[in-house]
Amino acid sequence: MNTTKKLFIILGPTASGKTALSIELAKKLNTEIISCDSRQFYKELKIGSAPPSKEQLQKIKHHFIQHLSIKENYNIGRFEEDSIKKISSLFKIYDNLILVGGSGLYIDAVCNGLDNIPQTPQEIRDRINNEFSEKGINWLQEKVKKIDLDFYQKSDISNPQRLKRCLEVYQNTGEKISSFYKKEKRKRDFKIIKIGISIEREKLYNRINQRVDQMIKNGLIDEAKKLFQYQKLNALNTVGYKELFDFFNNKIDIETAVEDIKKNSRRLSKRQITWFKRDKQINWFKINKENEIIKFILKS
């Protein structure tokens, strides 16, 4: 490990203030930022994915922000490859880098690499996709809950792609997907230091609700309407868009759609917190403790 090169990871639940903090830290360290928020990869999601503002992007150079189209087939494996390549390149210029995000799986891919999970035969994938089309998300959730309760409890059960992957592996191998998780982490040639933002639940939920209201004012409904024709793309199966698609499909009214965005965003934050709490390597700081975090970084 090259301990002279350090990757500081700023993580925490959605709306916890990661973006603003990471920019201030990048200024102090005179470095650049790697984004690890899988929703912010897509250039069409200008409002609903809550990317850094134009002003923020002008202050510090960011990577992996709105660099893809929703029509592109991108996955966590490609992100691991792309991000490690970018990090290695930037470490030729800087001693310190900042990675920021709330996508636990993507952060793990950068830190530890991916697990060697077998490829699923196309006939199994097609069969599961057909059943999902006929029976819906509730059927898929119940199937996964029966075969792998631990995976079910730790995953985003509103994300059918992740649930289908779990079911695919089980039907292909007869084993839980967790059985393929590797025992040894992939070694990186740089030091990884994780910094988590801790925030009281009530305060976090208020921030989430306020941010959703601001997104609506900023034009989220019109943005989602323009993307409605692509609603079946995996990139759009995400909070902030799928609820509005339900409104456009006359399943719910607009007031319910907005409340569902808030509710599902709060649920997302709860799952993110649960995911991160498992990681004993995270150094937790309360929100608005920027000076304490800077002191910690300078001593690391």
C-alpha positions as CSV (number, residue, x, y, z in Angstrom):
1,M,0.0,0.0,0.0
2,N,1.2,3.5,-0.9
3,T,0.4,5.3,2.4
4,T,1.4,8.6,0.9
5,K,-1.7,8.5,-1.2
6,K,-5.0,8.9,0.6
7,L,-8.6,8.6,-0.5
8,F,-11.0,10.3,1.9
9,I,-14.5,9.0,1.5
10,I,-17.3,11.3,2.6
11,L,-20.5,9.2,3.1
12,G,-23.9,9.3,4.7
13,P,-27.6,9.2,4.0
14,T,-29.3,11.3,1.3
15,A,-29.7,15.0,2.1
16,S,-27.1,14.9,4.9
17,G,-24.9,17.6,3.4
18,K,-22.2,15.4,1.8
19,T,-21.8,17.6,-1.3
20,A,-21.2,20.9,0.5
21,L,-18.8,19.3,3.0
22,S,-16.8,17.5,0.3
23,I,-16.3,20.7,-1.6
24,E,-15.0,22.6,1.4
25,L,-12.6,19.7,2.2
26,A,-11.4,19.6,-1.4
27,K,-10.6,23.3,-1.2
28,K,-8.6,22.7,2.0
29,L,-6.7,19.8,0.4
30,N,-6.4,21.4,-3.0
31,T,-7.7,18.3,-4.8
32,E,-10.6,16.9,-6.9
33,I,-13.7,14.9,-6.1
34,I,-14.9,11.5,-7.3
35,S,-18.6,11.1,-7.2
36,C,-20.0,7.8,-6.0
37,D,-23.7,8.5,-6.3
38,S,-25.1,6.1,-9.0
39,R,-28.1,8.4,-9.6
40,Q,-25.9,11.4,-10.4
41,F,-24.1,9.6,-13.3
42,Y,-26.9,10.4,-15.7
43,K,-27.0,13.7,-17.5
44,E,-30.8,13.6,-18.1
45,L,-31.5,13.6,-14.3
46,K,-30.7,17.2,-13.7
47,I,-33.1,17.8,-10.8
48,G,-34.3,14.5,-9.3
49,S,-30.8,13.1,-8.5
50,A,-29.8,16.2,-6.6
51,P,-26.4,16.7,-8.3
52,P,-24.0,19.5,-7.3
53,S,-25.1,22.9,-8.6
54,K,-23.3,24.6,-11.5
55,E,-21.7,26.9,-9.0
56,Q,-20.5,24.0,-6.9
57,L,-19.1,22.2,-10.0
58,Q,-17.2,25.4,-10.9
59,K,-15.5,25.6,-7.5
60,I,-14.0,22.0,-7.6
61,K,-13.5,19.6,-10.4
62,H,-15.8,16.6,-10.1
63,H,-15.7,13.2,-11.9
64,F,-18.6,10.9,-12.7
65,I,-21.2,13.6,-12.5
66,Q,-23.8,13.5,-15.4
67,H,-21.3,11.8,-17.7
68,L,-23.7,9.1,-19.0
69,S,-27.0,8.9,-20.7
70,I,-29.9,6.9,-19.2
71,K,-29.9,4.9,-22.5
72,E,-26.4,3.6,-21.8
73,N,-25.9,0.1,-20.2
74,Y,-23.8,0.9,-17.2
75,N,-23.3,-1.2,-14.1
76,I,-21.3,-1.4,-10.9
77,G,-18.6,-3.5,-12.5
78,R,-17.9,-0.8,-15.1
79,F,-17.9,1.8,-12.4
80,E,-15.3,-0.1,-10.3
81,E,-13.0,-0.3,-13.4
82,D,-13.6,3.4,-14.4
83,S,-13.2,4.8,-10.9
84,I,-10.0,2.9,-10.0
85,K,-8.5,4.0,-13.4
86,K,-9.5,7.6,-12.7
87,I,-8.2,7.5,-9.1
88,S,-4.9,6.0,-10.2
89,S,-4.5,8.8,-12.8
90,L,-5.4,11.6,-10.3
91,F,-2.9,10.2,-7.7
92,K,-0.2,11.0,-10.2
93,I,-1.1,14.6,-9.6
94,Y,-2.4,14.7,-6.0
95,D,-1.5,13.1,-2.7
96,N,-5.1,13.3,-1.5
97,L,-8.5,12.7,-3.2
98,I,-12.0,12.9,-2.0
99,L,-14.8,10.4,-2.9
100,V,-18.3,11.3,-2.0
101,G,-21.6,9.4,-2.1
102,G,-24.4,7.5,-0.5
103,S,-24.4,4.4,-2.7
104,G,-23.0,1.8,-0.4
105,L,-22.5,-0.9,-3.0
106,Y,-20.5,1.5,-5.2
107,I,-18.4,2.7,-2.3
108,D,-17.6,-1.0,-1.4
109,A,-16.7,-1.6,-5.1
110,V,-14.1,1.1,-4.9
111,C,-12.7,0.0,-1.5
112,N,-12.9,-3.7,-1.7
113,G,-13.6,-4.8,-5.3
114,L,-16.5,-6.8,-6.5
115,D,-17.5,-10.4,-5.7
116,N,-17.2,-13.1,-8.3
117,I,-20.8,-14.0,-8.8
118,P,-21.6,-16.5,-11.6
119,Q,-23.2,-15.2,-14.8
120,T,-26.9,-16.1,-15.1
121,P,-28.0,-18.1,-18.2
122,Q,-30.3,-16.0,-20.5
123,E,-33.2,-18.4,-20.2
124,I,-33.3,-18.0,-16.4
125,R,-33.1,-14.2,-16.7
126,D,-35.9,-14.2,-19.3
127,R,-38.1,-16.5,-17.2
128,I,-37.7,-14.2,-14.1
129,N,-38.3,-11.1,-16.2
130,N,-41.5,-12.6,-17.7
131,E,-42.8,-13.6,-14.2
132,F,-42.0,-10.1,-12.9
133,S,-43.9,-8.5,-15.7
134,E,-46.9,-10.6,-15.0
135,K,-46.9,-10.6,-11.1
136,G,-45.2,-7.3,-10.2
137,I,-42.8,-6.1,-7.5
138,N,-44.7,-7.6,-4.5
139,W,-44.2,-11.1,-6.0
140,L,-40.5,-10.5,-6.5
141,Q,-40.1,-9.1,-3.0
142,E,-41.8,-12.2,-1.4
143,K,-39.6,-14.6,-3.5
144,V,-36.4,-12.9,-2.4
145,K,-37.6,-12.7,1.2
146,K,-38.1,-16.4,1.3
147,I,-34.8,-17.4,-0.2
148,D,-32.5,-14.8,1.4
149,L,-34.0,-12.9,4.3
150,D,-30.6,-11.2,5.2
151,F,-30.2,-9.9,1.6
152,Y,-33.9,-8.7,1.7
153,Q,-33.5,-6.8,4.9
154,K,-30.3,-5.0,3.7
155,S,-31.3,-4.2,0.2
156,D,-33.4,-1.6,-1.6
157,I,-36.5,-3.7,-2.0
158,S,-38.0,-1.1,-4.3
159,N,-35.3,-1.8,-6.8
160,P,-36.4,-4.8,-8.9
161,Q,-33.0,-5.2,-10.7
162,R,-31.3,-6.0,-7.4
163,L,-34.0,-8.3,-6.3
164,K,-34.0,-10.1,-9.7
165,R,-30.3,-10.6,-9.5
166,C,-30.7,-12.3,-6.1
167,L,-33.3,-14.6,-7.6
168,E,-31.3,-15.3,-10.7
169,V,-28.3,-16.5,-8.7
170,Y,-30.5,-18.7,-6.5
171,Q,-32.3,-20.3,-9.4
172,N,-29.0,-20.8,-11.3
173,T,-26.9,-22.2,-8.4
174,G,-29.2,-23.1,-5.6
175,E,-27.2,-20.9,-3.4
176,K,-27.8,-17.5,-1.7
177,I,-26.1,-14.6,-3.5
178,S,-24.4,-13.8,-0.1
179,S,-22.6,-17.1,-0.3
180,F,-20.6,-15.7,-3.2
181,Y,-19.4,-12.7,-1.3
182,K,-15.7,-12.9,-1.1
183,K,-13.9,-13.4,2.2
184,E,-10.9,-11.4,1.2
185,K,-10.9,-7.7,0.2
186,R,-9.1,-6.6,-2.8
187,K,-6.0,-4.7,-1.9
188,R,-5.7,-1.1,-3.1
189,D,-2.4,0.7,-3.4
190,F,-3.7,3.7,-1.5
191,K,-4.9,4.4,2.0
192,I,-8.7,4.6,2.5
193,I,-10.1,6.8,5.2
194,K,-13.9,6.8,5.7
195,I,-15.8,9.8,7.2
196,G,-19.5,9.5,7.9
197,I,-21.9,12.3,8.5
198,S,-24.3,11.6,11.4
199,I,-27.5,13.6,11.7
200,E,-30.6,13.3,13.9
201,R,-33.4,11.5,12.2
202,E,-36.0,14.2,12.7
203,K,-33.6,16.8,11.3
204,L,-32.6,14.5,8.4
205,Y,-36.3,13.9,7.5
206,N,-37.0,17.6,7.5
207,R,-34.1,18.2,5.2
208,I,-35.4,15.5,2.9
209,N,-38.9,16.9,2.8
210,Q,-37.6,20.5,2.1
211,R,-35.3,19.2,-0.6
212,V,-38.2,17.4,-2.4
213,D,-40.3,20.6,-2.2
214,Q,-37.5,22.6,-3.7
215,M,-37.1,20.0,-6.5
216,I,-40.8,20.4,-7.3
217,K,-40.3,24.1,-7.5
218,N,-37.3,23.7,-9.7
219,G,-39.3,21.7,-12.3
220,L,-39.0,18.1,-11.4
221,I,-42.4,17.3,-12.7
222,D,-41.6,18.7,-16.2
223,E,-38.3,16.9,-16.1
224,A,-40.0,13.5,-15.3
225,K,-42.6,14.2,-18.0
226,K,-39.9,14.5,-20.7
227,L,-38.4,11.2,-19.5
228,F,-41.7,9.4,-19.2
229,Q,-41.3,7.6,-22.5
230,Y,-38.2,5.9,-21.1
231,Q,-39.8,4.9,-17.8
232,K,-38.8,1.2,-18.2
233,L,-35.1,2.0,-18.3
234,N,-33.2,0.8,-15.2
235,A,-31.7,4.2,-14.7
236,L,-35.1,5.7,-14.1
237,N,-36.2,3.1,-11.6
238,T,-35.3,5.5,-8.8
239,V,-36.9,7.7,-6.2
240,G,-38.2,11.0,-7.6
241,Y,-39.1,9.6,-11.0
242,K,-40.9,6.3,-10.5
243,E,-43.5,8.1,-8.2
244,L,-44.2,10.7,-10.9
245,F,-44.4,8.0,-13.5
246,D,-47.2,6.5,-11.4
247,F,-48.9,9.9,-11.5
248,F,-48.5,10.1,-15.3
249,N,-49.9,6.5,-15.5
250,N,-53.0,7.7,-13.6
251,K,-52.3,5.4,-10.7
252,I,-52.1,8.2,-8.1
253,D,-52.7,11.9,-7.9
254,I,-49.9,14.5,-7.9
255,E,-50.2,15.2,-4.2
256,T,-49.7,11.5,-3.4
257,A,-46.8,11.3,-5.8
258,V,-45.0,14.1,-4.1
259,E,-45.7,12.6,-0.6
260,D,-44.4,9.2,-2.0
261,I,-41.2,10.8,-3.1
262,K,-40.7,12.2,0.4
263,K,-41.6,8.9,2.0
264,N,-39.4,6.8,-0.3
265,S,-36.5,9.2,0.2
266,R,-36.8,8.8,3.9
267,R,-36.9,5.0,3.6
268,L,-33.8,5.2,1.3
269,S,-32.0,7.2,4.0
270,K,-32.9,4.6,6.6
271,R,-31.5,1.8,4.5
272,Q,-28.3,3.8,3.8
273,I,-27.8,4.4,7.5
274,T,-28.3,0.7,8.2
275,W,-25.8,-0.2,5.5
276,F,-23.1,2.2,6.7
277,K,-23.5,1.2,10.4
278,R,-22.2,-2.2,9.6
279,D,-18.8,-0.7,8.6
280,K,-16.6,-0.4,11.7
281,Q,-14.0,1.5,9.6
282,I,-16.2,4.6,9.3
283,N,-15.2,7.6,11.5
284,W,-18.5,9.3,12.4
285,F,-18.9,13.1,12.8
286,K,-22.0,15.0,13.6
287,I,-23.3,17.3,10.9
288,N,-21.8,20.9,10.8
289,K,-18.6,19.7,12.5
290,E,-16.4,20.8,9.5
291,N,-13.6,22.0,11.7
292,E,-13.3,18.7,13.6
293,I,-13.3,16.8,10.3
294,I,-10.6,19.0,8.8
295,K,-8.4,18.5,11.9
296,F,-9.0,14.7,11.7
297,I,-8.1,14.7,8.0
298,L,-4.9,16.7,8.5
299,K,-3.8,14.2,11.2
300,S,-4.6,11.1,9.1
